[in-house]
Amino acid sequence: GRICQLASLGNIITRAGVHLGGNIDYSGDSFDSYPNGLAALFGPDSVPDRGTVQIFCFIGLLELFVMKDIAGTGNEFVGDFRNGY
């Protein structure tokens, strides 16, 4: 659920024209030089494959090691991540 919510919000924000400042890589490509939506993942102007893999690996690490239920920390329901992060 939370991954879909973040993806939807990110799509809305970027389609509104709000992009991060600076460059996405050392070759000087800026964040706003990439298209919005699925075109950012597929197509001629898409984010490079290594960048996409890095994003998915980072999300996987967060899911496995940071965003987890820890017994005894006040979790009232499944998905309540009151574990200090």
KAFEN-V512588 format. One record per helix or strand. SS is the DSSP state (hx for helix, st for strand). FROM is the first residue (numbers start at 1). TO is the last residue. If there is no record, write none. Layout:
ss->(SS | SS)
from->(FROM | FROM)
to->(TO | TO)
This chain:
ss->(hx | st | st | hx | hx | hx)
from->(2 | 23 | 30 | 31 | 37 | 49)
to->(15 | 23 | 30 | 33 | 40 | 66)
